[in-house]
Amino acid sequence: MIINLENLEGLSSKYIEKLKRFDEIFKSFEFFEELEDNENINNLILELHNHCLDNKIIGFHYTNAIENDIREKGMILRSGKEIRKDFMKRFLYLFNDNEQRRIREEWLQRFGKKDSESRDYRIYFNFTKNALSNKGAELLLKYYGGEQIYFPLFNLPVINEKLEKIGKPMILKCILEPREIKTLIQNPWGKIIVSSYHKTLNPNASVVDQDGYLKSAVLSKNIEIIDAKKYAY
């Protein structure tokens, strides 16, 4: 079973009925922390989380990339050095000598050991599309190559304009194994489901989402490519 934590598609009716038992509470409170004060809701969060662990979930990856690369290769694991080397091989001709020198200088200053430890050989996901409304995905969709490419460059005139023109802004909707995903919060899948359901009853409810990452590739057959241009970001 594949569960979409954002719209609850794939979640069995049994769990929907359990969520409905708390409808009046969901309507009464805006902040997720207030819900966590309820022991019964916390028990349901744990139950939902464990249910997700026995199934598959949807993750959303925001990127500006070459669509055919995704269709042919899926999402592969690479280090930042490998990503930047590939960029130079394929696209450095788009930049003049001064721009090329500036790009190398900015990369050298920005990407050190600490950054490599937190980014290399990892693929990051969100589990709702809330990053479209809170602008968290804006730069990822606007500039080619992900943070390993654009982060020190997006404020540089002309260079940033050229980065905007290389790829295509896409939301990659991926089928994932939740047990393989590393996150920061406890019982994230249960919390996101409860938060998503809460939002359907209370438009002012705060949204729970989570950054999570994989250390394994995602095959192209498990990726649906969504054109991000139809969203405002």
Residue pairs with C-beta under 8 A, 6 or more apart in sequence:
1 10
1 12
1 55
1 56
2 10
2 55
2 56
2 57
2 58
2 175
3 9
3 10
3 11
3 51
3 52
3 55
3 56
3 57
3 58
3 189
3 193
4 10
4 57
4 58
5 52
5 57
5 58
5 127
5 128
5 189
5 192
5 193
5 196
6 58
6 127
6 128
6 129
6 192
6 196
7 196
8 16
8 193
8 196
8 197
10 55
11 193
15 47
15 48
15 51
15 193
18 44
18 47
19 44
19 193
19 194
19 197
22 35
22 38
22 40
22 41
22 44
23 201
25 35
25 38
25 41
26 35
26 197
26 198
26 201
26 202
26 205
27 201
27 202
29 35
29 202
29 205
30 202
30 204
30 205
30 206
31 205
31 206
32 191
32 194
32 195
32 198
32 205
32 206
32 208
35 41
35 194
35 198
36 42
36 45
41 194
44 190
44 194
45 187
45 190
45 191
45 193
45 194
46 187
46 190
47 190
48 189
48 190
48 193
48 194
49 187
49 188
49 189
49 190
49 191
50 190
52 178
52 189
52 190
52 193
53 178
53 179
53 189
55 178
56 175
56 176
56 177
56 178
57 127
57 175
57 176
57 178
57 189
58 127
58 173
58 174
58 175
58 176
59 125
59 126
59 127
59 173
59 174
59 176
59 181
59 212
60 125
60 126
60 127
60 128
60 129
60 131
60 171
60 172
60 173
60 174
61 75
61 123
61 124
61 125
61 126
61 171
61 172
61 174
62 126
62 131
62 137
62 140
62 141
62 170
62 171
62 172
62 228
63 140
63 141
63 146
63 167
63 169
63 170
63 172
64 140
64 141
64 142
64 143
64 144
64 145
64 146
64 164
64 166
64 167
64 168
64 169
64 170
65 144
65 145
65 146
65 167
65 168
65 170
66 166
66 167
66 168
67 168
67 170
67 225
70 170
70 172
70 220
70 223
70 225
71 220
71 225
72 220
73 220
74 217
74 218
74 219
74 220
74 221
74 222
74 223
75 123
75 172
75 174
75 217
75 218
75 223
76 217
77 121
77 122
77 123
77 215
77 216
77 217
78 86
78 120
78 121
79 116
79 120
79 121
80 111
80 115
80 116
80 119
80 120
80 148
81 116
83 145
83 146
83 148
83 149
84 107
84 111
84 148
84 149
87 145
87 149
91 144
91 166
92 100
92 103
94 162
94 166
95 103
95 159
95 162
99 158
99 159
99 162
102 156
102 159
103 153
103 159
106 152
106 153
106 156
107 152
109 152
110 151
110 152
111 148
111 152
119 147
119 148
121 215
122 213
122 214
122 215
123 213
123 214
123 217
123 218
124 211
124 212
124 213
125 174
125 176
125 181
125 211
125 212
125 213
125 214
126 136
126 137
126 209
126 210
126 211
126 212
127 188
127 189
127 192
127 209
127 210
127 212
128 192
128 196
128 207
128 209
129 171
129 231
130 136
130 207
130 209
131 137
131 209
132 228
132 231
132 232
132 233
135 233
137 171
137 228
137 233
138 233
139 147
139 150
139 154
140 146
140 147
141 169
141 170
141 228
141 233
142 154
142 164
142 169
142 233
143 149
143 150
143 153
143 154
143 160
143 163
143 164
144 150
144 163
144 164
144 166
144 167
145 163
145 166
145 167
149 163
150 160
150 163
153 159
153 160
153 163
154 160
154 163
168 227
169 227
169 228
169 229
169 233
170 225
170 226
170 227
170 228
171 225
171 226
171 228
171 231
172 218
172 223
172 224
172 225
172 226
173 223
173 224
173 225
173 226
174 218
174 222
174 223
174 224
175 222
175 223
176 214
176 218
176 222
178 189
180 214
180 215
180 216
181 212
181 213
181 214
182 212
182 213
182 214
182 215
183 210
183 211
183 212
184 210
184 211
185 191
185 210
188 210
188 212
191 208
191 210
192 208
192 209
192 210
194 208
195 205
195 206
195 207
195 208
195 209
196 207
198 205
199 205
199 207
